[in-house]
Amino acid sequence: MGQFSRGCCWSFATLLLLGLQVSAALARGLRGEALQHGQSGTLPRFLEEPVDAYIIKSNPIKLRCQARPALQIFFKCNGEWVHQSQHMSQEHTDVVTGLKIREVMINVSRQQVEDFHGPEDYWCLCVAWSHLGTSKSRKASVRIAYLRKNFEQDPQGIEVPLNGMIVLHCRPPEGVPVAEVEWLKNEEPLNVGNDGLISKNGDHDLIISEARLSDSGNYTCVASNIVAKRRSATSMVVVYVNGGWSSWSDWSDCSVRCGRGVQKRSRTCTNPAPLNGGAFCEGMSVQKSTCNTVCPVDGGWGEWSEWSVCSSDCDRHRSRECTAPEPKHGGRLCDGFPLAAENCTGGLCTQNRKLLHDAKPQGVERTSDVALYSGLAAGVVTVVLLIIAVTLYRRSQSDYGVDVIDSSALTGGFQSFSFKTSRQANPLLINSSMQPDLTVSRTYTSPICFQDSIDKELMAEHSLLDPLPDLKAKGTTERAEYHVMSHPQTFPRGLAPDYRGVAVGTTLGRRSKNLFTPRVFQTLSRPLHKATAVFGHAGGRLVVPNTGISLLVPHGGIAEDTTWEMYMSINQEDSSTMPEDGAEIFLSPAVTYGPPGLDLSCPIAMTIAHCAEVAADNWNIRLKRQIQDRWEEVMSVDEESTSCYCLLEAQRCHLLLEQPGRYALMGEALNQEAAKRLRLAVFGSPDPSNSLGFCLRVYCVDDTPYAFQEVVVGERRRGGRLLEEPKMMLFKGNTFSLQVSIQDVPRLLWSIKPFTTCQEFSFSQVWASNRSPLQCAFSLERYNLSPSQLSCKISVRQVTGEEQILQIYTSVVENEKGVAPFFTQSDCTITSQTGSKAFKIPPSIRQRISATFDTANANGKDWQLLAQKLHIDRNLGYFACQESPSSVILSLWEAQHQDSGDLDSLASALEEIGKVQSPREAGTLGCSKEDCELTRLG
């Protein structure tokens, strides 16, 4: 028993000793390990804690922890320990302290975050252990990143005046993390805050405190985060400038030199000019005021005073004063002398205290009386004889003065007539160079270009036709009688047509000697270019064929239940009607439209062809109107006006006019580079006086259809034919002459008569060639009848300038046809169109367009935008003064496109306007009701 007890005690003691040894060893091991991880007596300290993270799309994120000293580090997410297998641990030694650092990482997937449902976001933290205890890191939240597509608020377009405030609101779409906002202007980043005028507040609104013109543009709000970038709808910012009036000009001179007249002054909407849809100036651009100019009073003599007493010098005096009335305000002084003196008679004068009759013999006085009365009688007889002689002379002149009048000139436009032609092959042409023979009868009707009474207005002019003289040809007793038929006409309010302003190329009522001169005789026989038609409320178009001249009467311009018989005529001005200023020349024919009492509610559109080369600014071109015998300026084509509108193209000019009358384009060359276009043409015909001869005629005329038609008509009269297609050349205002020469003539077959191959026109002849076509002729003669063809060249050149070569190859046979000109006399069939067929735009579409754009539109889609899209955007002040600006713009478009009839440009313009994004519609889908309407119209 005792032995057993001793054995148990020894075993217990041995076990206790072994436990103490193990504990000591374990303590030494722990202390050694603690010494390896850090100083003893401290809790774990985190060198790196997990941070908030965002899961982008489906990519997992890593959470990382580092601690020292730490025996173990574990992650706890959403209150639960993460399994040890999901940890990735590693240790490394700090190169500075030599201590070990423990690092642990875990992955968090999108699925884990989506599967978590709790009051908070998905979170994780780290727990680190040491021998003294544990430490916890901060919580790191894990969220799924996204950015919605739609903005909570898009910026809206805005129109602000200059120096106004611009505020563009932007609310970015919802997103995690919150999106950052920046602004783009015209797709370029906008520097906010650089100049102090542009800033951005906390709500991402863009604020421009003082708008400048440069701030106009397209603005876009851009929101972005780590996931995506979103763009807002683009908003258009328009900084407009309202028009302001300039200072008034000085008052013009009074319109009359004497009495009550009108003076005016003007101002322009250019201070500043309206920009970007800004409002036009309110008020009138022209101010008129009555003026009273004091009339000059010419002086008049009062009554003579009584004769004075006869003086000792045998004379007496009397006087008068210039007081009935006195000259005032620049009036002329009285003509004559204020004093009169004469010798005394009747025994009132004494000489050496003796009576005068006592001093003179009685026979002397009687001799003086006889001489006085004899002289008076001789003077009376002489005057009577002179009167009788003048009367007889005038009677003899009146018997023969009418013999050289071409009767066809008086009736050629509207009545049958008889005369002998110079060429039977051309029965419709009058040879102005030959006097008519009324003994041979050939009947002609009115010109075929004017089939429906082209001279109605001429017939109504009684001052021209009443009375018509009975013309008598020499050697005959027949009288040519002319009967003018009246035509029914309709005029409003009983107005009779007044055609006194119409230029018809002849003056029938004048009885002056100039009427019988050969020069005027040729003028009277020139063809009359006119067109007439009756228009009503539907409007229409009037065309003078082959001249480039037309007139458009807009639909609705004439009141309902009212008709006007309108006309248009062309006059080639002669030297008597040229402008007084020699620096100006006619660049177009003078065109007259009427009648003078025409009353329209909107302007007409007139198209006139011109010959100016307007590619460079070398001309000062003015529109002028003839008033009585002088031309007055209406406007310069480069200036703005509210009285009329002028749209100058390369070869035509479109005018919007409100007053009937005669108009023409005149130009003043600003430098020597100014040029006008000439049309060159060569005509030929056999020589009627020589069977071997052939004549070439070279014409240099203004490059207008009217001028060339004059040449064609004249050549038809003489049987000429066009040998080569006409060519155009530029004639510069450099004062150099024009030379025309014939070259490469086969000298073995042909000779040139006279022996000159070059002819020259002076500069002034060509520069003012609108007065009459320039022509030079070359007469050629064959040596025999064998050659039937002629080949040569015609050179036309301006000295030190441009040269054109016309190649001639033609038959010299008389009945051979030449090159047909681009128009013929038979083309003159339609001179007018009335109603809807005269317009390219259907009336219903025109009415809808006008109603759409005439209405004030806050979206900016008004008549100004229509004019801009149709490229008629200059001188908008004229349209602003019209009752319907859109309708006037469409009339001008009709005049521009009367030849092509192409509606594509109008349709494209309407379609573009429909696509223009208005400020209120920016960022919206689809189109507004108005835009859809414009698109359908397009």
FENNOR-V226797 format. One record per backbone hydrogen bond with DSSP energy under -1.0 kcal/mol. CO is the residue of the C=O (numbers start at 0). NH is the residue of the N-H. If there is no record, write none. Layout:
CO_NH / CO_NH
This chain:
0_4 / 1_5 / 2_6 / 3_7 / 4_8 / 5_9 / 6_10 / 7_11 / 8_12 / 9_13 / 10_14 / 11_15 / 12_16 / 13_17 / 14_18 / 15_19 / 16_20 / 17_21 / 18_22 / 19_23 / 20_24 / 21_25 / 22_26 / 23_27 / 24_28 / 25_29 / 26_30 / 27_31 / 28_32 / 29_33 / 30_34 / 31_35 / 32_36 / 33_37 / 35_99 / 44_67 / 47_65 / 52_142 / 54_144 / 55_58 / 60_107 / 62_105 / 64_103 / 65_46 / 65_47 / 66_101 / 67_44 / 71_128 / 73_126 / 74_81 / 75_124 / 76_79 / 79_76 / 82_85 / 83_86 / 87_104 / 89_102 / 91_100 / 93_97 / 98_93 / 100_91 / 101_66 / 102_89 / 103_64 / 104_87 / 105_62 / 107_60 / 108_112 / 109_113 / 110_114 / 121_141 / 122_77 / 123_139 / 124_75 / 125_136 / 126_73 / 127_134 / 128_70 / 132_129 / 134_127 / 139_123 / 140_52 / 142_54 / 145_175 / 152_170 / 157_237 / 159_239 / 160_163 / 163_210 / 165_207 / 167_205 / 170_151 / 170_152 / 173_147 / 175_145 / 179_223 / 181_221 / 182_189 / 183_219 / 184_187 / 187_184 / 196_208 / 197_192 / 198_206 / 200_203 / 204_200 / 205_167 / 206_198 / 207_165 / 210_162 / 211_214 / 212_215 / 216_236 / 217_185 / 218_234 / 219_183 / 220_231 / 221_181 / 222_229 / 223_179 / 227_224 / 229_222 / 234_218 / 235_157 / 236_216 / 237_159 / 239_161 / 240_274 / 243_270 / 258_292 / 260_290 / 261_254 / 262_288 / 263_251 / 264_286 / 265_248 / 267_245 / 267_269 / 271_243 / 271_270 / 274_240 / 274_277 / 278_242 / 284_266 / 286_264 / 288_262 / 290_260 / 292_258 / 296_327 / 299_323 / 310_313 / 313_343 / 314_310 / 315_341 / 316_307 / 317_339 / 318_304 / 320_301 / 320_322 / 324_299 / 327_296 / 327_330 / 331_298 / 337_319 / 339_317 / 341_315 / 348_355 / 353_350 / 354_358 / 355_359 / 361_365 / 362_366 / 363_367 / 364_368 / 365_369 / 366_370 / 367_371 / 368_372 / 369_373 / 370_374 / 371_375 / 372_376 / 373_377 / 374_378 / 375_379 / 376_380 / 377_381 / 378_382 / 379_383 / 380_384 / 381_385 / 382_386 / 383_387 / 384_388 / 385_389 / 386_390 / 387_391 / 388_392 / 389_393 / 390_394 / 391_395 / 392_396 / 393_397 / 394_398 / 396_400 / 399_402 / 401_404 / 405_408 / 406_409 / 406_410 / 407_411 / 410_413 / 410_414 / 422_425 / 425_428 / 430_433 / 446_449 / 452_455 / 454_458 / 455_459 / 457_460 / 459_461 / 460_463 / 460_464 / 461_465 / 470_479 / 472_475 / 491_494 / 497_595 / 498_501 / 511_514 / 512_515 / 513_516 / 516_520 / 517_521 / 518_522 / 519_523 / 520_524 / 522_525 / 528_569 / 530_567 / 532_565 / 534_563 / 535_538 / 536_555 / 538_834 / 539_552 / 540_832 / 541_550 / 543_546 / 548_543 / 549_606 / 550_541 / 551_604 / 552_539 / 553_556 / 556_600 / 558_561 / 563_534 / 565_532 / 566_593 / 567_530 / 568_591 / 570_589 / 573_576 / 580_583 / 584_666 / 586_610 / 589_570 / 590_662 / 591_568 / 592_660 / 593_566 / 594_597 / 603_656 / 604_551 / 605_654 / 606_549 / 607_652 / 610_676 / 615_617 / 617_669 / 619_667 / 620_636 / 621_665 / 622_633 / 622_634 / 623_663 / 624_631 / 626_629 / 629_626 / 631_624 / 634_622 / 635_638 / 644_655 / 646_653 / 650_609 / 651_648 / 652_607 / 653_646 / 654_605 / 655_644 / 656_603 / 660_592 / 661_625 / 662_590 / 663_623 / 664_586 / 665_621 / 666_584 / 667_619 / 670_673 / 673_732 / 674_612 / 675_730 / 676_702 / 677_728 / 678_700 / 679_726 / 680_698 / 681_722 / 682_696 / 683_720 / 684_694 / 686_689 / 689_692 / 691_781 / 692_686 / 693_779 / 694_684 / 695_777 / 696_682 / 697_775 / 698_680 / 699_773 / 700_678 / 701_703 / 703_707 / 704_708 / 705_709 / 706_710 / 707_711 / 708_712 / 709_713 / 710_714 / 711_715 / 712_716 / 713_717 / 714_719 / 720_683 / 721_818 / 726_679 / 728_677 / 730_675 / 731_733 / 736_798 / 737_760 / 738_796 / 739_758 / 740_794 / 742_792 / 745_748 / 745_749 / 748_782 / 750_780 / 753_755 / 756_741 / 758_739 / 760_737 / 761_765 / 762_766 / 763_767 / 765_768 / 767_770 / 773_699 / 775_697 / 777_695 / 778_752 / 779_693 / 780_750 / 787_811 / 789_809 / 791_807 / 792_742 / 793_805 / 794_740 / 795_803 / 796_738 / 797_800 / 801_797 / 803_795 / 805_793 / 807_791 / 809_789 / 812_815 / 823_826 / 824_827 / 826_828 / 830_542 / 832_540 / 834_837 / 835_838 / 841_845 / 842_846 / 843_847 / 844_848 / 845_849 / 846_850 / 847_851 / 848_852 / 849_853 / 852_862 / 856_859 / 859_861 / 861_865 / 862_866 / 863_867 / 864_868 / 865_869 / 866_871 / 867_870 / 874_877 / 875_879 / 878_881 / 883_887 / 884_888 / 885_889 / 886_890 / 887_891 / 888_892 / 889_893 / 890_894 / 891_895 / 892_896 / 896_900 / 902_906 / 903_907 / 904_908 / 905_909 / 906_910 / 907_911 / 908_912 / 909_913 / 910_914 / 911_915 / 918_156 / 920_923 / 927_931 / 928_932 / 929_933 / 930_934 / 931_935 / 932_936 / 933_937
